[in-house]
Amino acid sequence: MMYATIPVYYPSLEEASRRNEAALWCDSYNINMDCRNFIQDKAMAAMNSRELDSFIGELVRFYGVERAIYVLSRTIQFSDWDSRFDQAVLDRAGQTDFPDARTPRDKNHVDPTTRYVTEIDPCAVNAIFMKLMELEEEQEATTQMENDGQKELDEDMALEL
C-alpha cells in the first residue's frame, strides 16, 4: 500500500478528539507505525548489504519524505545524547514537534509516539536521515521553482489583461 500521498497528522490525540478528527489521528498513527516497522524490519539489512539507497527509495515511495522524517525524528530525539548523530540530523529532528510527548496531564497519560522509536543502529538512522534531509531540500526547491513559475505566469496573464 502506498501512503506517500496521505499527509501526516501533527496535532495530539487530545487535540484531534477536540476537533472531532480522532479518526484522522488514528489513520496517521497506524501509517506511522507501519513506516516505523518498515524501517525497523529492513534498514539494517539494507545497511549491511550496502543497499541503503534502494531501501530509502522504497521508504520514500511508500511513505513519503515527510512521514519518514517525522517517524525517524522520534528515534533521534530519544537518543539525542548519542554522538553518532550528526549535528545537522539532531537539529532537524529536534524541529519535529510531538505534542503527545509534552508534559503528561496525569499518571495515566501515555505518549503513543514513543512507539515510533526504532531499535536500529544510530549510524544507520543517521545515514538514512541525512539522505531524507537531502530529498526534503530537493522537494522544497522544486516546490519553490513551481511557485515562482506560477507567479510569472500570473504576472504575464495580468499584463495581457
N, C-alpha and C positions, 0 to 999 in steps of 0.2 A: 504494500500500500504506500502511495506517495503522499506525504504530509507537507511537502515543501511549500505548498500554496496556502496552507492554513496558518493564520497568524498566531503568534504566542500570546496567551492571555496573561497580562502582567499583574493586575490587581490581586490582592489577597483573597482567600476563600471567603473571609468575613465580608470584605467589600463586595465581592461577587454576589453573595447572598443578599446584601442590602440592595443591590441593583437588579435583583432577580436574574442574575446571569450565572448562577451556580453551575448550570449545565455547560456553559462555555468554559468555565474554570475546570470542570471535570474532564471535558474533552481535551483541553490543552494539557492538563496534568497527565492524562493517560498517554498522550503522544510524547510528552517529555520523558515519561518513564520508558516508553518504547525506545526512544532515542538513546536514553541512558543505557538501556540493556544492549542495544546495538553496539554502542561504544564499548561497554564492558565485555561483551562476547567476542568482538572482532579486533579491537585496537592492538592488543599485544601480539597476536598472530601476524597482523599486518606489519607491525614494527619489526618483529623478529625475521620476517621474510622479506624485509625491505620493500613492502608494497604499500607503504603509508599513503602515497599519492592516490592510488586507486581506491583505497579504503576511504579517504577523505572525499573523493569524487562521489562514491556511493552514499556516504553520510549526507553530503550536501544535496544530492539528487533526491534522496528520500525525505530528509528533514529540513533542508534549507540551512543557510549560513547562520541566520538569526537564532534559530532554535538550538543549533549545535553549540553556538557560543553561550547562549543562555544556560543550557544544561551543564556544560563543562565549567562555566563560571562558578557554579556551586562547589564543585570539587576543589577548584583553585582557592576559593575563599576559605574553605575548611582547612587548607594546608598552606595558608599564606606565609607561614614561617619557613617553608621549605626552600632552601637556597637553590634547588634545581629549577625553579621557575624563573624565567627572565623577568626583569623589572617591567617591561612593556606588557607582558602577559598578566602580571599581578595588577598593574594599573587598569588594564582593560576589563579584567574580570571583576575588579573592585568597583567599577562603574555600574555593574549589573545589580539592580535592586530586587531583593526578595522580601516583599512586605510581610509574608508569613513568618519570616525569620526575626522580625522585630520583637521587642520585649513581650514575653508571654503575658496574656491577660490574667491567667490563673494557672494553678499547678497542673490542670488537665490539658492546657493548651499544648498542642503538638505542632511542630513546624513540618508540614508534609514535604517541603522542598529539600529536607535533609536526605530524602530517599534518592535524590538526583546524584548524590555523591558516588563516584566510581572508586573502585579499589585498584585502579591500574597504575602502573609506574608513572611517577611525576614527569619523567623525561619524555614519555610517550604523550602524556597530556600536554606538556609544553610544546612539543613538536606539532601536534595536531592543532593546538590553539593558535600558534604562530601562523600556520597556513590559513586557518579560518580568518584571522585578522587581515591577512593579505587579500583574501577573497572579499571580505567585507569592504575593504578600501576600494577594490575594483568596482564593486557593485555601486558604492556611493559615487564614484567618479562617473560611471555610466549614467546613473540617475541624474547627476548634475548636468552632464552633457545633453541628455534628453530634455531636461527642463530649460536649459539655455536655448536649445534648438527650437523648442515650442515658443519661447518668449520672442525669438527672432521672427518666427512665422506670424505670431500675433501682431508684432510691430509692423511687419510688411503688409499684413491684411489691413491694419488700421490706416497705414499710409495710402493704400489703394482706395479706401472708402472716402 
